[in-house]
């Protein structure tokens, strides 16, 4: 929980530092931008807490409640687990799983 609060504080602090007009394309309000940043932070925090998902290899982006996952997983199970975790986060409307499976080199 402390990780989530710290990550959320950092994300909100960074977004507020960009100024009130820092709404990205496709987001209608600053509030929506903050909501999306919160969703992204929650997904990443849950990845960090899950032993099956490597949070460092998977990128999370959120726009209007739609979470897009990209990056690399070492197995289909990791890819699917990442999507499952993202779907369980409150206020996520949809998950687009663009993670590529790249098994580790032996």
CNS distance restraints for C-alpha pairs under 8 A (distance, minus, plus):
assign (resid   1 and name CA) (resid   5 and name CA) 6.30 0.50 0.50
assign (resid   2 and name CA) (resid   6 and name CA) 6.07 0.50 0.50
assign (resid   3 and name CA) (resid   7 and name CA) 5.98 0.50 0.50
assign (resid   3 and name CA) (resid  45 and name CA) 6.76 0.50 0.50
assign (resid   4 and name CA) (resid   8 and name CA) 5.92 0.50 0.50
assign (resid   4 and name CA) (resid  41 and name CA) 7.13 0.50 0.50
assign (resid   4 and name CA) (resid  42 and name CA) 6.50 0.50 0.50
assign (resid   4 and name CA) (resid  45 and name CA) 5.68 0.50 0.50
assign (resid   5 and name CA) (resid   9 and name CA) 6.00 0.50 0.50
assign (resid   6 and name CA) (resid  10 and name CA) 6.20 0.50 0.50
assign (resid   7 and name CA) (resid  11 and name CA) 6.10 0.50 0.50
assign (resid   7 and name CA) (resid  41 and name CA) 6.22 0.50 0.50
assign (resid   7 and name CA) (resid  45 and name CA) 7.56 0.50 0.50
assign (resid   8 and name CA) (resid  12 and name CA) 5.99 0.50 0.50
assign (resid   8 and name CA) (resid  37 and name CA) 7.97 0.50 0.50
assign (resid   8 and name CA) (resid  38 and name CA) 6.27 0.50 0.50
assign (resid   8 and name CA) (resid  41 and name CA) 5.90 0.50 0.50
assign (resid   8 and name CA) (resid  42 and name CA) 7.73 0.50 0.50
assign (resid   9 and name CA) (resid  13 and name CA) 5.86 0.50 0.50
assign (resid  10 and name CA) (resid  14 and name CA) 6.02 0.50 0.50
assign (resid  11 and name CA) (resid  15 and name CA) 6.17 0.50 0.50
assign (resid  11 and name CA) (resid  37 and name CA) 6.49 0.50 0.50
assign (resid  11 and name CA) (resid  38 and name CA) 7.49 0.50 0.50
assign (resid  11 and name CA) (resid  41 and name CA) 7.20 0.50 0.50
assign (resid  12 and name CA) (resid  16 and name CA) 6.03 0.50 0.50
assign (resid  12 and name CA) (resid  34 and name CA) 6.81 0.50 0.50
assign (resid  12 and name CA) (resid  37 and name CA) 7.26 0.50 0.50
assign (resid  12 and name CA) (resid  38 and name CA) 7.79 0.50 0.50
assign (resid  13 and name CA) (resid  17 and name CA) 6.11 0.50 0.50
assign (resid  14 and name CA) (resid  18 and name CA) 6.66 0.50 0.50
assign (resid  15 and name CA) (resid  19 and name CA) 7.41 0.50 0.50
assign (resid  15 and name CA) (resid  22 and name CA) 7.65 0.50 0.50
assign (resid  15 and name CA) (resid  34 and name CA) 7.36 0.50 0.50
assign (resid  16 and name CA) (resid  20 and name CA) 6.97 0.50 0.50
assign (resid  18 and name CA) (resid  22 and name CA) 5.80 0.50 0.50
assign (resid  20 and name CA) (resid  30 and name CA) 6.86 0.50 0.50
assign (resid  21 and name CA) (resid  30 and name CA) 7.42 0.50 0.50
assign (resid  22 and name CA) (resid  30 and name CA) 7.32 0.50 0.50
assign (resid  23 and name CA) (resid  27 and name CA) 6.18 0.50 0.50
assign (resid  23 and name CA) (resid  28 and name CA) 7.36 0.50 0.50
assign (resid  23 and name CA) (resid  29 and name CA) 6.50 0.50 0.50
assign (resid  23 and name CA) (resid  30 and name CA) 5.65 0.50 0.50
assign (resid  23 and name CA) (resid  33 and name CA) 6.17 0.50 0.50
assign (resid  24 and name CA) (resid  33 and name CA) 7.46 0.50 0.50
assign (resid  26 and name CA) (resid  63 and name CA) 7.30 0.50 0.50
assign (resid  26 and name CA) (resid  64 and name CA) 7.69 0.50 0.50
assign (resid  27 and name CA) (resid  32 and name CA) 6.23 0.50 0.50
assign (resid  27 and name CA) (resid  33 and name CA) 6.37 0.50 0.50
assign (resid  27 and name CA) (resid  63 and name CA) 6.90 0.50 0.50
assign (resid  27 and name CA) (resid  64 and name CA) 6.42 0.50 0.50
assign (resid  28 and name CA) (resid  32 and name CA) 6.69 0.50 0.50
assign (resid  29 and name CA) (resid  33 and name CA) 6.50 0.50 0.50
assign (resid  30 and name CA) (resid  34 and name CA) 6.28 0.50 0.50
assign (resid  31 and name CA) (resid  35 and name CA) 6.13 0.50 0.50
assign (resid  32 and name CA) (resid  36 and name CA) 6.08 0.50 0.50
assign (resid  32 and name CA) (resid  64 and name CA) 6.69 0.50 0.50
assign (resid  33 and name CA) (resid  37 and name CA) 6.18 0.50 0.50
assign (resid  33 and name CA) (resid  63 and name CA) 7.78 0.50 0.50
assign (resid  33 and name CA) (resid  64 and name CA) 7.90 0.50 0.50
assign (resid  34 and name CA) (resid  38 and name CA) 6.11 0.50 0.50
assign (resid  35 and name CA) (resid  39 and name CA) 6.28 0.50 0.50
assign (resid  35 and name CA) (resid  65 and name CA) 7.88 0.50 0.50
assign (resid  36 and name CA) (resid  40 and name CA) 6.19 0.50 0.50
assign (resid  36 and name CA) (resid  62 and name CA) 5.34 0.50 0.50
assign (resid  36 and name CA) (resid  63 and name CA) 5.99 0.50 0.50
assign (resid  36 and name CA) (resid  64 and name CA) 6.39 0.50 0.50
assign (resid  36 and name CA) (resid  65 and name CA) 6.10 0.50 0.50
assign (resid  37 and name CA) (resid  41 and name CA) 6.13 0.50 0.50
assign (resid  37 and name CA) (resid  62 and name CA) 7.07 0.50 0.50
assign (resid  38 and name CA) (resid  42 and name CA) 6.14 0.50 0.50
assign (resid  39 and name CA) (resid  43 and name CA) 6.21 0.50 0.50
assign (resid  39 and name CA) (resid  62 and name CA) 7.01 0.50 0.50
assign (resid  39 and name CA) (resid  65 and name CA) 7.44 0.50 0.50
assign (resid  39 and name CA) (resid  89 and name CA) 7.12 0.50 0.50
assign (resid  39 and name CA) (resid  90 and name CA) 7.56 0.50 0.50
assign (resid  39 and name CA) (resid  91 and name CA) 7.25 0.50 0.50
assign (resid  39 and name CA) (resid  92 and name CA) 7.10 0.50 0.50
assign (resid  40 and name CA) (resid  44 and name CA) 6.22 0.50 0.50
assign (resid  40 and name CA) (resid  60 and name CA) 6.08 0.50 0.50
assign (resid  40 and name CA) (resid  61 and name CA) 6.21 0.50 0.50
assign (resid  40 and name CA) (resid  62 and name CA) 5.97 0.50 0.50
assign (resid  40 and name CA) (resid  67 and name CA) 7.52 0.50 0.50
assign (resid  41 and name CA) (resid  45 and name CA) 6.06 0.50 0.50
assign (resid  42 and name CA) (resid  46 and name CA) 6.19 0.50 0.50
assign (resid  42 and name CA) (resid  89 and name CA) 6.91 0.50 0.50
assign (resid  43 and name CA) (resid  47 and name CA) 6.23 0.50 0.50
assign (resid  43 and name CA) (resid  60 and name CA) 7.48 0.50 0.50
assign (resid  43 and name CA) (resid  85 and name CA) 7.08 0.50 0.50
assign (resid  43 and name CA) (resid  86 and name CA) 5.52 0.50 0.50
assign (resid  43 and name CA) (resid  89 and name CA) 6.60 0.50 0.50
assign (resid  44 and name CA) (resid  48 and name CA) 6.22 0.50 0.50
assign (resid  44 and name CA) (resid  55 and name CA) 6.40 0.50 0.50
assign (resid  44 and name CA) (resid  60 and name CA) 7.09 0.50 0.50
assign (resid  45 and name CA) (resid  49 and name CA) 6.38 0.50 0.50
assign (resid  46 and name CA) (resid  50 and name CA) 6.25 0.50 0.50
assign (resid  46 and name CA) (resid  85 and name CA) 7.00 0.50 0.50
assign (resid  47 and name CA) (resid  53 and name CA) 5.74 0.50 0.50
assign (resid  47 and name CA) (resid  54 and name CA) 6.76 0.50 0.50
assign (resid  47 and name CA) (resid  55 and name CA) 5.18 0.50 0.50
assign (resid  47 and name CA) (resid  82 and name CA) 7.05 0.50 0.50
assign (resid  47 and name CA) (resid  85 and name CA) 7.35 0.50 0.50
assign (resid  48 and name CA) (resid  53 and name CA) 7.37 0.50 0.50
assign (resid  48 and name CA) (resid  54 and name CA) 7.03 0.50 0.50
assign (resid  48 and name CA) (resid  55 and name CA) 5.40 0.50 0.50
assign (resid  52 and name CA) (resid  78 and name CA) 6.08 0.50 0.50
assign (resid  52 and name CA) (resid  81 and name CA) 7.38 0.50 0.50
assign (resid  53 and name CA) (resid  73 and name CA) 7.92 0.50 0.50
assign (resid  53 and name CA) (resid  78 and name CA) 5.67 0.50 0.50
assign (resid  53 and name CA) (resid  79 and name CA) 7.96 0.50 0.50
assign (resid  53 and name CA) (resid  81 and name CA) 7.06 0.50 0.50
assign (resid  53 and name CA) (resid  82 and name CA) 6.32 0.50 0.50
assign (resid  54 and name CA) (resid  58 and name CA) 6.84 0.50 0.50
assign (resid  54 and name CA) (resid  73 and name CA) 7.64 0.50 0.50
assign (resid  55 and name CA) (resid  59 and name CA) 7.72 0.50 0.50
assign (resid  57 and name CA) (resid  71 and name CA) 5.73 0.50 0.50
assign (resid  57 and name CA) (resid  72 and name CA) 5.67 0.50 0.50
assign (resid  57 and name CA) (resid  73 and name CA) 7.08 0.50 0.50
assign (resid  58 and name CA) (resid  69 and name CA) 6.64 0.50 0.50
assign (resid  58 and name CA) (resid  70 and name CA) 5.70 0.50 0.50
assign (resid  58 and name CA) (resid  71 and name CA) 4.61 0.50 0.50
assign (resid  58 and name CA) (resid  72 and name CA) 6.05 0.50 0.50
assign (resid  58 and name CA) (resid  73 and name CA) 7.41 0.50 0.50
assign (resid  58 and name CA) (resid  99 and name CA) 7.29 0.50 0.50
assign (resid  59 and name CA) (resid  69 and name CA) 5.71 0.50 0.50
assign (resid  59 and name CA) (resid  70 and name CA) 5.13 0.50 0.50
assign (resid  59 and name CA) (resid  71 and name CA) 5.72 0.50 0.50
assign (resid  60 and name CA) (resid  67 and name CA) 6.75 0.50 0.50
assign (resid  60 and name CA) (resid  68 and name CA) 5.85 0.50 0.50
assign (resid  60 and name CA) (resid  69 and name CA) 4.94 0.50 0.50
assign (resid  60 and name CA) (resid  70 and name CA) 6.72 0.50 0.50
assign (resid  61 and name CA) (resid  67 and name CA) 5.71 0.50 0.50
assign (resid  61 and name CA) (resid  68 and name CA) 5.25 0.50 0.50
assign (resid  61 and name CA) (resid  69 and name CA) 6.70 0.50 0.50
assign (resid  62 and name CA) (resid  66 and name CA) 5.41 0.50 0.50
assign (resid  62 and name CA) (resid  67 and name CA) 4.41 0.50 0.50
assign (resid  62 and name CA) (resid  68 and name CA) 6.20 0.50 0.50
assign (resid  63 and name CA) (resid  67 and name CA) 6.70 0.50 0.50
assign (resid  65 and name CA) (resid  91 and name CA) 6.29 0.50 0.50
assign (resid  65 and name CA) (resid  92 and name CA) 4.93 0.50 0.50
assign (resid  65 and name CA) (resid  93 and name CA) 5.19 0.50 0.50
assign (resid  65 and name CA) (resid  94 and name CA) 6.89 0.50 0.50
assign (resid  66 and name CA) (resid  92 and name CA) 6.16 0.50 0.50
assign (resid  66 and name CA) (resid  93 and name CA) 5.52 0.50 0.50
assign (resid  66 and name CA) (resid  94 and name CA) 4.77 0.50 0.50
assign (resid  66 and name CA) (resid  95 and name CA) 5.87 0.50 0.50
assign (resid  66 and name CA) (resid  96 and name CA) 7.44 0.50 0.50
assign (resid  67 and name CA) (resid  86 and name CA) 7.38 0.50 0.50
assign (resid  67 and name CA) (resid  92 and name CA) 6.84 0.50 0.50
assign (resid  67 and name CA) (resid  93 and name CA) 7.83 0.50 0.50
assign (resid  67 and name CA) (resid  94 and name CA) 6.20 0.50 0.50
assign (resid  67 and name CA) (resid  95 and name CA) 4.80 0.50 0.50
assign (resid  67 and name CA) (resid  96 and name CA) 6.16 0.50 0.50
assign (resid  68 and name CA) (resid  95 and name CA) 5.87 0.50 0.50
assign (resid  68 and name CA) (resid  96 and name CA) 4.69 0.50 0.50
assign (resid  68 and name CA) (resid  97 and name CA) 6.07 0.50 0.50
assign (resid  68 and name CA) (resid  98 and name CA) 7.05 0.50 0.50
assign (resid  69 and name CA) (resid  83 and name CA) 7.59 0.50 0.50
assign (resid  69 and name CA) (resid  95 and name CA) 7.48 0.50 0.50
assign (resid  69 and name CA) (resid  96 and name CA) 6.20 0.50 0.50
assign (resid  69 and name CA) (resid  97 and name CA) 5.01 0.50 0.50
assign (resid  69 and name CA) (resid  98 and name CA) 5.55 0.50 0.50
assign (resid  69 and name CA) (resid  99 and name CA) 5.97 0.50 0.50
assign (resid  70 and name CA) (resid  97 and name CA) 6.72 0.50 0.50
assign (resid  70 and name CA) (resid  98 and name CA) 4.83 0.50 0.50
assign (resid  70 and name CA) (resid  99 and name CA) 4.33 0.50 0.50
assign (resid  70 and name CA) (resid 100 and name CA) 7.21 0.50 0.50
assign (resid  71 and name CA) (resid  98 and name CA) 7.42 0.50 0.50
assign (resid  71 and name CA) (resid  99 and name CA) 5.05 0.50 0.50
assign (resid  71 and name CA) (resid 100 and name CA) 6.21 0.50 0.50
assign (resid  72 and name CA) (resid  99 and name CA) 5.43 0.50 0.50
assign (resid  72 and name CA) (resid 100 and name CA) 4.88 0.50 0.50
assign (resid  72 and name CA) (resid 101 and name CA) 5.67 0.50 0.50
assign (resid  72 and name CA) (resid 102 and name CA) 6.23 0.50 0.50
assign (resid  73 and name CA) (resid  78 and name CA) 5.87 0.50 0.50
assign (resid  73 and name CA) (resid  79 and name CA) 5.69 0.50 0.50
assign (resid  73 and name CA) (resid  99 and name CA) 6.62 0.50 0.50
assign (resid  73 and name CA) (resid 100 and name CA) 6.18 0.50 0.50
assign (resid  73 and name CA) (resid 101 and name CA) 4.81 0.50 0.50
assign (resid  73 and name CA) (resid 102 and name CA) 5.97 0.50 0.50
assign (resid  73 and name CA) (resid 103 and name CA) 7.37 0.50 0.50
assign (resid  74 and name CA) (resid  78 and name CA) 6.70 0.50 0.50
assign (resid  74 and name CA) (resid  79 and name CA) 7.96 0.50 0.50
assign (resid  74 and name CA) (resid 101 and name CA) 5.58 0.50 0.50
assign (resid  74 and name CA) (resid 102 and name CA) 5.16 0.50 0.50
assign (resid  74 and name CA) (resid 103 and name CA) 4.39 0.50 0.50
assign (resid  74 and name CA) (resid 104 and name CA) 6.06 0.50 0.50
assign (resid  75 and name CA) (resid  79 and name CA) 6.47 0.50 0.50
assign (resid  75 and name CA) (resid 101 and name CA) 5.64 0.50 0.50
assign (resid  75 and name CA) (resid 102 and name CA) 6.99 0.50 0.50
assign (resid  75 and name CA) (resid 103 and name CA) 6.17 0.50 0.50
assign (resid  76 and name CA) (resid  80 and name CA) 6.14 0.50 0.50
assign (resid  76 and name CA) (resid 101 and name CA) 6.34 0.50 0.50
assign (resid  77 and name CA) (resid  81 and name CA) 5.96 0.50 0.50
assign (resid  78 and name CA) (resid  82 and name CA) 6.13 0.50 0.50
assign (resid  79 and name CA) (resid  83 and name CA) 6.59 0.50 0.50
assign (resid  79 and name CA) (resid  97 and name CA) 7.84 0.50 0.50
assign (resid  79 and name CA) (resid  99 and name CA) 6.29 0.50 0.50
assign (resid  79 and name CA) (resid 100 and name CA) 7.71 0.50 0.50
assign (resid  79 and name CA) (resid 101 and name CA) 7.12 0.50 0.50
assign (resid  80 and name CA) (resid  84 and name CA) 6.14 0.50 0.50
assign (resid  81 and name CA) (resid  85 and name CA) 6.12 0.50 0.50
assign (resid  82 and name CA) (resid  86 and name CA) 6.28 0.50 0.50
assign (resid  83 and name CA) (resid  87 and name CA) 6.20 0.50 0.50
assign (resid  83 and name CA) (resid  95 and name CA) 6.67 0.50 0.50
assign (resid  83 and name CA) (resid  96 and name CA) 7.94 0.50 0.50
assign (resid  83 and name CA) (resid  97 and name CA) 6.35 0.50 0.50
assign (resid  84 and name CA) (resid  88 and name CA) 6.51 0.50 0.50
assign (resid  85 and name CA) (resid  89 and name CA) 6.94 0.50 0.50
assign (resid  86 and name CA) (resid  92 and name CA) 7.41 0.50 0.50
assign (resid  86 and name CA) (resid  95 and name CA) 6.88 0.50 0.50
assign (resid  87 and name CA) (resid  92 and name CA) 6.24 0.50 0.50
assign (resid  87 and name CA) (resid  93 and name CA) 7.91 0.50 0.50
assign (resid  87 and name CA) (resid  94 and name CA) 7.11 0.50 0.50
assign (resid  87 and name CA) (resid  95 and name CA) 6.38 0.50 0.50
assign (resid  88 and name CA) (resid  92 and name CA) 7.60 0.50 0.50
